[in-house]
Amino acid sequence: MTTDETGLGVTIRSWRDRLTPAAVGLPTGRTRRAAGLRREELAELAGVSVDYVVRLEQGRSTTPSPQVAGALARALRLNREERDHLYRLAGLRPPDDRLISDHIPPGMRRVLQGLGDAPAGVFAADWRLLWWNAGWAALLGDPATIAPDERSLVRSRFPTPAGPGCVSLWRVVPENLDASDRAIVADLRQASARYPADPRLTELIRRTLEGNARFAALWHAGAVGTHAEDRKTVHHPTAGEITVNCDVLANSDADLKIVIYTTEPGSEDETRLGLARAAGVTEVSSEAV
């Protein structure tokens, strides 16, 4: 596929062709040769000249202003993903109206069900814990006993005087605490660029910057990145110390993160994890699913 076939002009024309006059409240007429909108009709709906629509579709104009891009998106009845694509084709940043989603799509649920009894949890883009299974509750303590606002890895790792937050009932120590802290802050900075208007994320960052000097220092260092993997030691009240591998699988579309804990096969840690499961919660949580 060539660049011309994926460019702004061709894309606008394909959206115009698929939109019927009836869908935008225009009369259908009897002399139409195509079902889609005419250029004149799109120009009128968007408040631009017909000549400008022609130049856009022919690739002679490729840099509409944000105002014109927004008008075209509304006239073409684009959904949010299509609108954002239009902005990017025009070299523009999409409008900052996206909010963090706590919805776990069906496909991800099927993946989670296939993990068996491996401790697993799902986090939102701001590292709020949304879902966990029985293995997670057995290893780390049942999050159902914690208020939803406190099920935050950020608040747990970087406590503030206003409220420490807690994503785990038992003590968890990363193998490399400094690297883990930096990864969390870098990942949160990346989320802040994707969701600059999200009030929950904005308040989390503001409160943590003001209340935790460690977080503020890392934040002002300016790192951007993602949290991928780690090794941690869980101080379990029944099974003792359990060293686990922590892997993070990211869903880029929903900005969700699946965190999975595993132990080395045949190790003492595997045995202790089994003891933790035997002593732990047996039901999968339905919180925020």
TORKOL-4160 file (C-alpha; in steps of 0.2 Angstrom, whole numbers, padded with zeros to 4 digits, m for minus):
289
<pt num="1" X="0000" Y="0000" Z="0000"/>
<pt num="2" X="0007" Y="0017" Z="m0005"/>
<pt num="3" X="0008" Y="0033" Z="0005"/>
<pt num="4" X="m0005" Y="0041" Z="m0006"/>
<pt num="5" X="m0018" Y="0027" Z="m0002"/>
<pt num="6" X="m0016" Y="0030" Z="0017"/>
<pt num="7" X="m0015" Y="0049" Z="0016"/>
<pt num="8" X="m0026" Y="0063" Z="0023"/>
<pt num="9" X="m0035" Y="0066" Z="0006"/>
<pt num="10" X="m0039" Y="0048" Z="0002"/>
<pt num="11" X="m0045" Y="0045" Z="0020"/>
<pt num="12" X="m0056" Y="0060" Z="0019"/>
<pt num="13" X="m0063" Y="0055" Z="0003"/>
<pt num="14" X="m0067" Y="0037" Z="0009"/>
<pt num="15" X="m0076" Y="0044" Z="0024"/>
<pt num="16" X="m0086" Y="0056" Z="0013"/>
<pt num="17" X="m0091" Y="0042" Z="0002"/>
<pt num="18" X="m0098" Y="0031" Z="0016"/>
<pt num="19" X="m0108" Y="0045" Z="0023"/>
<pt num="20" X="m0126" Y="0046" Z="0016"/>
<pt num="21" X="m0135" Y="0062" Z="0015"/>
<pt num="22" X="m0149" Y="0055" Z="0026"/>
<pt num="23" X="m0137" Y="0052" Z="0040"/>
<pt num="24" X="m0133" Y="0071" Z="0041"/>
<pt num="25" X="m0151" Y="0077" Z="0038"/>
<pt num="26" X="m0149" Y="0081" Z="0019"/>
<pt num="27" X="m0162" Y="0077" Z="0006"/>
<pt num="28" X="m0156" Y="0062" Z="m0004"/>
<pt num="29" X="m0162" Y="0068" Z="m0021"/>
<pt num="30" X="m0165" Y="0058" Z="m0037"/>
<pt num="31" X="m0150" Y="0063" Z="m0048"/>
<pt num="32" X="m0136" Y="0057" Z="m0036"/>
<pt num="33" X="m0123" Y="0045" Z="m0045"/>
<pt num="34" X="m0116" Y="0040" Z="m0028"/>
<pt num="35" X="m0123" Y="0036" Z="m0011"/>
<pt num="36" X="m0110" Y="0047" Z="m0002"/>
<pt num="37" X="m0109" Y="0065" Z="0002"/>
<pt num="38" X="m0104" Y="0077" Z="m0012"/>
<pt num="39" X="m0089" Y="0088" Z="m0009"/>
<pt num="40" X="m0101" Y="0103" Z="m0009"/>
<pt num="41" X="m0111" Y="0096" Z="0005"/>
<pt num="42" X="m0096" Y="0091" Z="0015"/>
<pt num="43" X="m0089" Y="0109" Z="0013"/>
<pt num="44" X="m0106" Y="0116" Z="0019"/>
<pt num="45" X="m0107" Y="0105" Z="0034"/>
<pt num="46" X="m0089" Y="0109" Z="0039"/>
<pt num="47" X="m0090" Y="0128" Z="0035"/>
<pt num="48" X="m0076" Y="0128" Z="0023"/>
<pt num="49" X="m0075" Y="0131" Z="0004"/>
<pt num="50" X="m0077" Y="0118" Z="m0009"/>
<pt num="51" X="m0061" Y="0122" Z="m0016"/>
<pt num="52" X="m0052" Y="0118" Z="0000"/>
<pt num="53" X="m0061" Y="0101" Z="0001"/>
<pt num="54" X="m0055" Y="0098" Z="m0017"/>
<pt num="55" X="m0037" Y="0103" Z="m0012"/>
<pt num="56" X="m0037" Y="0092" Z="0004"/>
<pt num="57" X="m0043" Y="0077" Z="m0006"/>
<pt num="58" X="m0031" Y="0079" Z="m0020"/>
<pt num="59" X="m0017" Y="0081" Z="m0008"/>
<pt num="60" X="m0013" Y="0099" Z="m0012"/>
<pt num="61" X="m0017" Y="0104" Z="0005"/>
<pt num="62" X="m0011" Y="0093" Z="0020"/>
<pt num="63" X="m0011" Y="0104" Z="0035"/>
<pt num="64" X="m0028" Y="0110" Z="0041"/>
<pt num="65" X="m0029" Y="0119" Z="0057"/>
<pt num="66" X="m0036" Y="0111" Z="0073"/>
<pt num="67" X="m0052" Y="0121" Z="0070"/>
<pt num="68" X="m0054" Y="0114" Z="0052"/>
<pt num="69" X="m0049" Y="0097" Z="0057"/>
<pt num="70" X="m0062" Y="0097" Z="0071"/>
<pt num="71" X="m0076" Y="0104" Z="0059"/>
<pt num="72" X="m0072" Y="0090" Z="0046"/>
<pt num="73" X="m0073" Y="0077" Z="0060"/>
<pt num="74" X="m0090" Y="0083" Z="0065"/>
<pt num="75" X="m0096" Y="0084" Z="0048"/>
<pt num="76" X="m0090" Y="0067" Z="0043"/>
<pt num="77" X="m0098" Y="0060" Z="0059"/>
<pt num="78" X="m0081" Y="0052" Z="0064"/>
<pt num="79" X="m0080" Y="0042" Z="0080"/>
<pt num="80" X="m0066" Y="0046" Z="0093"/>
<pt num="81" X="m0053" Y="0034" Z="0085"/>
<pt num="82" X="m0057" Y="0040" Z="0068"/>
<pt num="83" X="m0056" Y="0059" Z="0073"/>
<pt num="84" X="m0039" Y="0056" Z="0082"/>
<pt num="85" X="m0033" Y="0047" Z="0066"/>
<pt num="86" X="m0038" Y="0062" Z="0056"/>
<pt num="87" X="m0029" Y="0074" Z="0067"/>
<pt num="88" X="m0013" Y="0063" Z="0066"/>
<pt num="89" X="m0014" Y="0063" Z="0047"/>
<pt num="90" X="m0015" Y="0081" Z="0047"/>
<pt num="91" X="0001" Y="0082" Z="0059"/>
<pt num="92" X="m0009" Y="0088" Z="0073"/>
<pt num="93" X="m0011" Y="0081" Z="0091"/>
<pt num="94" X="m0028" Y="0074" Z="0094"/>
<pt num="95" X="m0039" Y="0084" Z="0107"/>
<pt num="96" X="m0036" Y="0080" Z="0125"/>
<pt num="97" X="m0053" Y="0073" Z="0130"/>
<pt num="98" X="m0048" Y="0055" Z="0133"/>
<pt num="99" X="m0051" Y="0048" Z="0150"/>
<pt num="100" X="m0043" Y="0033" Z="0158"/>
<pt num="101" X="m0054" Y="0018" Z="0156"/>
<pt num="102" X="m0057" Y="0005" Z="0170"/>
<pt num="103" X="m0066" Y="m0007" Z="0158"/>
<pt num="104" X="m0058" Y="m0024" Z="0155"/>
<pt num="105" X="m0063" Y="m0030" Z="0137"/>
<pt num="106" X="m0069" Y="m0048" Z="0135"/>
<pt num="107" X="m0054" Y="m0053" Z="0126"/>
<pt num="108" X="m0043" Y="m0049" Z="0141"/>
<pt num="109" X="m0055" Y="m0058" Z="0152"/>
<pt num="110" X="m0052" Y="m0074" Z="0142"/>
<pt num="111" X="m0033" Y="m0072" Z="0143"/>
<pt num="112" X="m0035" Y="m0070" Z="0162"/>
<pt num="113" X="m0046" Y="m0085" Z="0163"/>
<pt num="114" X="m0032" Y="m0095" Z="0154"/>
<pt num="115" X="m0019" Y="m0090" Z="0167"/>
<pt num="116" X="m0025" Y="m0104" Z="0179"/>
<pt num="117" X="m0020" Y="m0101" Z="0197"/>
<pt num="118" X="m0005" Y="m0090" Z="0194"/>
<pt num="119" X="m0007" Y="m0074" Z="0204"/>
<pt num="120" X="m0013" Y="m0060" Z="0192"/>
<pt num="121" X="m0020" Y="m0043" Z="0193"/>
<pt num="122" X="m0026" Y="m0030" Z="0181"/>
<pt num="123" X="m0021" Y="m0011" Z="0183"/>
<pt num="124" X="m0028" Y="0004" Z="0174"/>
<pt num="125" X="m0016" Y="0017" Z="0166"/>
<pt num="126" X="m0014" Y="0026" Z="0182"/>
<pt num="127" X="m0009" Y="0010" Z="0191"/>
<pt num="128" X="m0026" Y="0008" Z="0200"/>
<pt num="129" X="m0029" Y="m0011" Z="0203"/>
<pt num="130" X="m0045" Y="m0016" Z="0195"/>
<pt num="131" X="m0046" Y="m0035" Z="0195"/>
<pt num="132" X="m0037" Y="m0049" Z="0204"/>
<pt num="133" X="m0039" Y="m0068" Z="0205"/>
<pt num="134" X="m0038" Y="m0079" Z="0220"/>
<pt num="135" X="m0020" Y="m0082" Z="0217"/>
<pt num="136" X="m0016" Y="m0064" Z="0219"/>
<pt num="137" X="m0027" Y="m0062" Z="0235"/>
<pt num="138" X="m0018" Y="m0077" Z="0242"/>
<pt num="139" X="m0001" Y="m0071" Z="0239"/>
<pt num="140" X="m0003" Y="m0052" Z="0243"/>
<pt num="141" X="m0019" Y="m0051" Z="0253"/>
<pt num="142" X="m0037" Y="m0049" Z="0247"/>
<pt num="143" X="m0039" Y="m0031" Z="0240"/>
<pt num="144" X="m0058" Y="m0032" Z="0243"/>
<pt num="145" X="m0054" Y="m0027" Z="0261"/>
<pt num="146" X="m0046" Y="m0011" Z="0254"/>
<pt num="147" X="m0055" Y="0005" Z="0248"/>
<pt num="148" X="m0055" Y="0006" Z="0229"/>
<pt num="149" X="m0045" Y="0023" Z="0230"/>
<pt num="150" X="m0032" Y="0014" Z="0240"/>
<pt num="151" X="m0029" Y="0000" Z="0227"/>
<pt num="152" X="m0015" Y="0010" Z="0219"/>
<pt num="153" X="0003" Y="0005" Z="0216"/>
<pt num="154" X="0008" Y="0023" Z="0215"/>
<pt num="155" X="0000" Y="0027" Z="0232"/>
<pt num="156" X="0007" Y="0012" Z="0240"/>
<pt num="157" X="0025" Y="0014" Z="0233"/>
<pt num="158" X="0025" Y="0033" Z="0236"/>
<pt num="159" X="0014" Y="0036" Z="0252"/>
<pt num="160" X="0009" Y="0054" Z="0256"/>
<pt num="161" X="0002" Y="0061" Z="0273"/>
<pt num="162" X="m0015" Y="0062" Z="0266"/>
<pt num="163" X="m0016" Y="0043" Z="0264"/>
<pt num="164" X="m0003" Y="0030" Z="0262"/>
<pt num="165" X="m0013" Y="0019" Z="0250"/>
<pt num="166" X="m0011" Y="0000" Z="0249"/>
<pt num="167" X="m0011" Y="m0012" Z="0234"/>
<pt num="168" X="m0005" Y="m0026" Z="0245"/>
<pt num="169" X="m0009" Y="m0031" Z="0263"/>
<pt num="170" X="0008" Y="m0040" Z="0265"/>
<pt num="171" X="0025" Y="m0032" Z="0263"/>
<pt num="172" X="0033" Y="m0033" Z="0246"/>
<pt num="173" X="0051" Y="m0028" Z="0242"/>
<pt num="174" X="0057" Y="m0026" Z="0224"/>
<pt num="175" X="0074" Y="m0034" Z="0220"/>
<pt num="176" X="0079" Y="m0017" Z="0213"/>
<pt num="177" X="0069" Y="m0004" Z="0222"/>
<pt num="178" X="0077" Y="0011" Z="0214"/>
<pt num="179" X="0074" Y="0004" Z="0196"/>
<pt num="180" X="0056" Y="m0001" Z="0201"/>
<pt num="181" X="0052" Y="0016" Z="0207"/>
<pt num="182" X="0059" Y="0024" Z="0192"/>
<pt num="183" X="0049" Y="0013" Z="0181"/>
<pt num="184" X="0033" Y="0017" Z="0189"/>
<pt num="185" X="0036" Y="0036" Z="0189"/>
<pt num="186" X="0041" Y="0035" Z="0170"/>
<pt num="187" X="0026" Y="0025" Z="0166"/>
<pt num="188" X="0015" Y="0037" Z="0175"/>
<pt num="189" X="0023" Y="0052" Z="0166"/>
<pt num="190" X="0019" Y="0043" Z="0149"/>
<pt num="191" X="0001" Y="0041" Z="0155"/>
<pt num="192" X="0000" Y="0059" Z="0159"/>
<pt num="193" X="0004" Y="0063" Z="0141"/>
<pt num="194" X="m0010" Y="0052" Z="0135"/>
<pt num="195" X="m0023" Y="0058" Z="0147"/>
<pt num="196" X="m0019" Y="0076" Z="0152"/>
<pt num="197" X="m0037" Y="0080" Z="0155"/>
<pt num="198" X="m0041" Y="0065" Z="0166"/>
<pt num="199" X="m0045" Y="0071" Z="0184"/>
<pt num="200" X="m0041" Y="0055" Z="0193"/>
<pt num="201" X="m0024" Y="0055" Z="0186"/>
<pt num="202" X="m0021" Y="0073" Z="0188"/>
<pt num="203" X="m0026" Y="0073" Z="0206"/>
<pt num="204" X="m0015" Y="0058" Z="0209"/>
<pt num="205" X="0001" Y="0066" Z="0202"/>
<pt num="206" X="m0003" Y="0083" Z="0211"/>
<pt num="207" X="m0005" Y="0074" Z="0228"/>
<pt num="208" X="0010" Y="0063" Z="0226"/>
<pt num="209" X="0021" Y="0077" Z="0220"/>
<pt num="210" X="0016" Y="0088" Z="0235"/>
<pt num="211" X="0017" Y="0074" Z="0248"/>
<pt num="212" X="0031" Y="0063" Z="0243"/>
<pt num="213" X="0049" Y="0070" Z="0240"/>
<pt num="214" X="0055" Y="0054" Z="0232"/>
<pt num="215" X="0042" Y="0054" Z="0219"/>
<pt num="216" X="0044" Y="0072" Z="0216"/>
<pt num="217" X="0063" Y="0070" Z="0213"/>
<pt num="218" X="0060" Y="0056" Z="0201"/>
<pt num="219" X="0046" Y="0065" Z="0192"/>
<pt num="220" X="0057" Y="0080" Z="0189"/>
<pt num="221" X="0071" Y="0069" Z="0182"/>
<pt num="222" X="0059" Y="0068" Z="0167"/>
<pt num="223" X="0061" Y="0050" Z="0163"/>
<pt num="224" X="0047" Y="0042" Z="0151"/>
<pt num="225" X="0045" Y="0023" Z="0149"/>
<pt num="226" X="0035" Y="0008" Z="0155"/>
<pt num="227" X="0036" Y="m0005" Z="0169"/>
<pt num="228" X="0039" Y="m0022" Z="0161"/>
<pt num="229" X="0047" Y="m0034" Z="0173"/>
<pt num="230" X="0054" Y="m0036" Z="0191"/>
<pt num="231" X="0058" Y="m0048" Z="0204"/>
<pt num="232" X="0050" Y="m0046" Z="0221"/>
<pt num="233" X="0050" Y="m0054" Z="0238"/>
<pt num="234" X="0033" Y="m0056" Z="0247"/>
<pt num="235" X="0033" Y="m0057" Z="0266"/>
<pt num="236" X="0018" Y="m0068" Z="0268"/>
<pt num="237" X="0012" Y="m0070" Z="0286"/>
<pt num="238" X="0009" Y="m0089" Z="0284"/>
<pt num="239" X="0021" Y="m0095" Z="0270"/>
<pt num="240" X="0036" Y="m0084" Z="0274"/>
<pt num="241" X="0046" Y="m0075" Z="0261"/>
<pt num="242" X="0042" Y="m0079" Z="0243"/>
<pt num="243" X="0053" Y="m0073" Z="0229"/>
<pt num="244" X="0042" Y="m0071" Z="0213"/>
<pt num="245" X="0045" Y="m0065" Z="0195"/>
<pt num="246" X="0034" Y="m0050" Z="0191"/>
<pt num="247" X="0030" Y="m0048" Z="0173"/>
<pt num="248" X="0019" Y="m0035" Z="0165"/>
<pt num="249" X="0009" Y="m0037" Z="0149"/>
<pt num="250" X="0002" Y="m0021" Z="0142"/>
<pt num="251" X="m0014" Y="m0019" Z="0132"/>
<pt num="252" X="m0010" Y="m0004" Z="0121"/>
<pt num="253" X="m0028" Y="m0001" Z="0115"/>
<pt num="254" X="m0036" Y="0000" Z="0133"/>
<pt num="255" X="m0020" Y="0005" Z="0142"/>
<pt num="256" X="m0022" Y="m0009" Z="0154"/>
<pt num="257" X="m0008" Y="m0019" Z="0162"/>
<pt num="258" X="m0009" Y="m0037" Z="0167"/>
<pt num="259" X="0003" Y="m0041" Z="0181"/>
<pt num="260" X="0008" Y="m0059" Z="0184"/>
<pt num="261" X="0018" Y="m0067" Z="0198"/>
<pt num="262" X="0027" Y="m0083" Z="0195"/>
<pt num="263" X="0040" Y="m0094" Z="0204"/>
<pt num="264" X="0054" Y="m0104" Z="0198"/>
<pt num="265" X="0048" Y="m0122" Z="0195"/>
<pt num="266" X="0053" Y="m0134" Z="0208"/>
<pt num="267" X="0060" Y="m0121" Z="0220"/>
<pt num="268" X="0056" Y="m0118" Z="0238"/>
<pt num="269" X="0047" Y="m0102" Z="0232"/>
<pt num="270" X="0035" Y="m0113" Z="0222"/>
<pt num="271" X="0031" Y="m0123" Z="0238"/>
<pt num="272" X="0028" Y="m0108" Z="0248"/>
<pt num="273" X="0017" Y="m0101" Z="0235"/>
<pt num="274" X="0007" Y="m0117" Z="0236"/>
<pt num="275" X="0006" Y="m0115" Z="0255"/>
<pt num="276" X="0000" Y="m0097" Z="0252"/>
<pt num="277" X="m0014" Y="m0102" Z="0240"/>
<pt num="278" X="m0019" Y="m0116" Z="0253"/>
<pt num="279" X="m0021" Y="m0103" Z="0267"/>
<pt num="280" X="m0028" Y="m0089" Z="0256"/>
<pt num="281" X="m0044" Y="m0083" Z="0248"/>
<pt num="282" X="m0053" Y="m0096" Z="0237"/>
<pt num="283" X="m0064" Y="m0085" Z="0227"/>
<pt num="284" X="m0060" Y="m0074" Z="0212"/>
<pt num="285" X="m0064" Y="m0056" Z="0215"/>
<pt num="286" X="m0078" Y="m0047" Z="0205"/>
<pt num="287" X="m0072" Y="m0030" Z="0210"/>
<pt num="288" X="m0072" Y="m0017" Z="0196"/>
<pt num="289" X="m0074" Y="m0030" Z="0182"/>
